[in-house]
Amino acid sequence: MKTQELFKILEQNKDKSLLFEYAPNKWVGANYHITEVKHVTIDSVDCGAQTDAWRETIIQLWESPKEIGKTEYMSVYKAMAILNKVGKMKPYALEAEVKFEYSNATFNTAQLFVNDFEIRNNDLIVKLAIEKTDCKAKSTCGVPTELNRTVSEEKEPVSATEEPCCTPSGNCC
């Protein structure tokens, strides 16, 4: 989801409580705070020697240990006020992908993308999901995609004379 899409959804639901589902049926506690907003520019080179660049907005959620047991969630209106204040100090790239950074005692720190959202009663529920790492240069490096792999490819041994993709003399970086 793009930053501007999130802002539009928030604007349309100002009167609701803002909840985050970080995994199926696992919720960020009502004691959360928005502790940081990062305006990130990624400038990368993948293993196939291809360059790329993009921007991300990363909103950090933190559960306050002083407010454990809190049952009332932050309102969308309050979250918007925080995000608007940030935008006045450091303007958003509205086309940037938005992610939420979160962790708790049983969930390691991760940057989660917005998978979906739902309106349930008086709640706006933002459904987050983990994005798995992946090779962006599969065709360059000769890595078969899972959809294109056949059973024979999975069982076929790699020749001892072939250079692995990720070696200094291999066919990638």
LINPE-V304388 format. One record per pair of residues at least 4 apart in sequence whose C-alpha atoms are under 7 Angstrom apart, sorted by sequence separation. I is the first residue (numbers start at 1). GAP is how many residues later the second one is. If there is no record, write none. Layout:
# LINPE-V304388
I;GAP  I;GAP
This chain:
# LINPE-V304388
1;4  2;4  3;4  4;4  5;4  6;4  7;4  8;4  9;4  10;4  21;4  22;4  28;4  45;4  46;4  64;4  74;4  75;4  76;4  77;4  78;4  79;4  80;4  81;4  82;4  83;4  84;4  85;4  86;4  87;4  103;4  104;4  119;4  120;4  137;4  138;4  139;4  144;4  145;4  149;4  150;4  151;4  152;4  166;4  1;5  21;5  22;5  45;5  46;5  74;5  87;5  103;5  119;5  138;5  144;5  149;5  165;5  21;6  22;6  45;6  103;6  118;6  119;6  138;6  164;6  165;6  166;6  20;7  21;7  44;7  45;7  102;7  103;7  118;7  163;7  165;7  166;7  20;8  44;8  101;8  102;8  117;8  118;8  43;9  44;9  101;9  102;9  117;9  43;10  101;10  116;10  117;10  42;11  43;11  100;11  101;11  116;11  42;12  99;12  100;12  114;12  115;12  41;13  42;13  99;13  100;13  114;13  115;13  41;14  99;14  114;14  115;14  40;15  41;15  98;15  99;15  113;15  114;15  40;16  112;16  113;16  39;17  40;17  112;17  113;17  39;18  112;18  113;18  38;19  39;19  112;19  37;20  38;20  37;21  38;21  37;22  36;23  37;23  36;24  141;24  34;25  35;25  34;26  35;26  34;27  35;27  33;28  34;28  32;29  33;29  32;30  33;30  141;30  32;31  141;31  31;32  32;32  31;33  29;34  31;36  31;37  31;39  57;39  61;39  30;40  56;40  57;40  58;40  59;40  60;40  61;40  62;40  30;41  55;41  56;41  57;41  58;41  59;41  60;41  61;41  30;42  55;42  56;42  57;42  58;42  59;42  60;42  30;43  58;43  3;54  19;54  18;55  17;56  18;56  17;57  18;57  17;58  18;58  16;59  17;59  16;60  15;61  14;62  15;62  13;63  14;63  10;66  10;70  48;89  4;90  46;90  47;90  3;91  4;91  46;91  2;92  3;92  48;92  2;93  3;93  48;93  2;94  3;94  2;95  3;95  1;96  2;96  1;97  19;104  21;104  17;105  18;105  19;105  20;105  21;105  22;105  23;105  16;106  17;106  18;106  19;106  20;106  21;106  22;106  23;106  16;107  17;107  18;107  19;107  20;107  21;107  22;107  16;108  1;113  49;123  48;124  49;124  47;125  48;125  47;126
